[in-house]
């Protein structure tokens, strides 16, 4: 799945809970490999009306939940027997 689609899924998932991505402008997203925080995606967000940039880390468990939620909302079929 392309990074843009994963980012769209994270924005959709985060927006449902009014998280930090939904309250600002996404500036940058990058895949990271990090032993201390775990592998995942770091996203730079500028909160509305602010001049600072906040970085938010999303681990693979959160990314998987976001992708599953996104696929369900877009009616993209998921295999019943596959590992989610």
Number of C-alpha atoms within 10 A of each C-alpha: 6 6 12 10 12 17 20 14 22 24 19 19 22 17 14 10 10 12 12 18 22 19 14 17 15 19 12 12 17 12 13 15 11 9 7 6 11 13 15 18 21 17 19 19 21 19 17 11 8 8 8 10 15 15 14 13 18 17 14 13 11 16 18 15 15 21 22 18 17 20 14 12 11 9 9 11 9 12 8 7 6 6 6 11
